């Protein structure tokens, strides 16, 4: 509609007139208004207030024996909560950076003083499948972490990708230790360390 | 630019979309003398688009299920970003659409726009009107409030007068009453029909462009100077009209969003209780009045349907050769009296049949409805055909340009048009169910008026009253604890408030367990279910309070009057039933709720005195917030929108003056 107005039937070439100014202003005001009018509609498709608020899950760690893991749901996503054994921690810490596709130290992926707990978002960074290996009966792959059934990506005991096609490590959700044996997923009150 | 032109040419050679648009929207030769009444066609088109867009976005969040529909609408209002804006835009948009379309129809009727060769153009328009009516009716059912439900019941029952009526009605319902299947199909059809309307609108435009617009003089164009290109003359004129219209629409959306609505529709549908005043939306009132004024069911329904279907025959009922009423001295009067007749019919429809019109010498509403119904049909069946034969039209001008250059009656018609618009707007005020027995005391609420905001202290005090008094029996189920942040509580305070409540959950063993409520939980009600609530209250159900100030006519003033209006000694002529209490403001005067407030019932944290009036005021403020948590954001957004729209309108006005003066 706007450009139709601008395109007036008697254009005076190379001579800005008051009418040109008026038409340009009107066109600009119309365009800005249309954009503002569109915003509420676009924004309405964003997560609603209650979905944004629905963002923390408390997890009791006591029932998880070393070497095993559970899956909890946070914001509709599976979160892998894994109780690592001493060997698994050691293997993860001693992996040379050069062997990693997406280099990150094991320390950077756990909370300080809680290195036996690895908490990652259980979604393969390739195309969003859920890797197997969280249940004792499932295949954990060559690196002892998780293996993705869709396209064969492998993850190690720190949730780092070791074989593609996945480009990135399993991501870390924000979480906080409320006590020694409970965590709250969704809030990150202490920095990783 | 050159490259773009090339691409455009390439496309246009294969698919002539640009030349089509150019031809139909730009060069399109239009009579030079169209007045503002001709803007309503394009306004209707734009309104249709806005309705479709807002409707699509609402449908993304709406749940067409009889258990969830009402709550999902409230969910849209409270949780979806700008959900309140989209819903109010859509709900008020329906009224705006009918205002625009009715004016468009009256314009056609006045200027004889249906006469040869535009009969099909008119008929397509009537089809659009019918589709609109069906769409509006089904849309009104979707919020699944009391008016939705009972409107759906009454309207579908109209079909029971036809042969095999009962079977037809059950087929419409998909059951033995209005229920889930009905709601589901109404939702689907409500979504579908607007696209059918678009289809008929396209045909309407094709028919229009075949012979071009009629014009205020009603004579055909003869010479090239009678026409001007549609763009920029009428694009800018229509944009100016759009600006004015946008201001009116925005006023209702942002500052008076429930003006056209019914308080009863904020009460969830209840198939066992019909509301005491059931009335259709204002745009159906004249037809509803025709239905009611005829004491026979079959003839009432047939008259109502004929009142719409007779529009199809107007091109042949009107025998006059002259189109425009400007040159028809008698028809002009008959036309305006018909317009007034339609307004009176609407007024009749808004009042109960027993209503007595004192100013009309004690005429009953029923009788007034019969007189106006008679005139409605007389206009079509007697006046339109006979006037064409007996009326002596004035001399017609020879060309469009002649009177445009010599006319001096512009002023006169502007005044008349202004009077018409004022009359139209004033008659829109719904007068339903305002026969409140004692007049309500008017409290000066801080949140009233276009600038009003909530008082945080009042809200917190009100919440305290709710929590310590009302919540013993009344739930607040649309609210979550975290919503209390709007009262000025911080997140720790909200956590502490929530922690006072327990929520039932299922634990890992599958057993029912309890946990402490979190800020994201809904505020739990006092009873597990309706049966428990009734059992605890002598059979009466304490209503949910989330929407109470919107769900009662009189709003906050009514709730305040109810809370403070108990009288220990009822008047002698009133027998108060055992277990009931006398309160003149409650319909019927007897209420099951014991007087809830007494002096000093709660202790406020500050110096305020907990008198009955103060507590009532605080809790009503709190409940008004609970019903309209978006109120402050709505008004603020409204100011921005109105400032923009006024600016837009002024700019378009100057552009229009500029473009038209060149002519």
Interface residues (C-beta under 8 A of the other chain):
Chain A: X1 X4 X5 X7 X8 X9 X10 X18 X19 X22 X23 X25 X26 X29 X30 X33 X36 X40 X41 X43 X44 X45 X46 X48 X49 X50 X51 X53 X54
Chain B: X25 X26 X53 X54 X57 X60 X61 X75 X78 X79 X80 X81 X82 X83 X85 X86 X229 X231 X232 X235 X236 X239 X480 X482 X519 X520 X644 X647 X648 X651 X652 X654 X655 X658 X659 X662
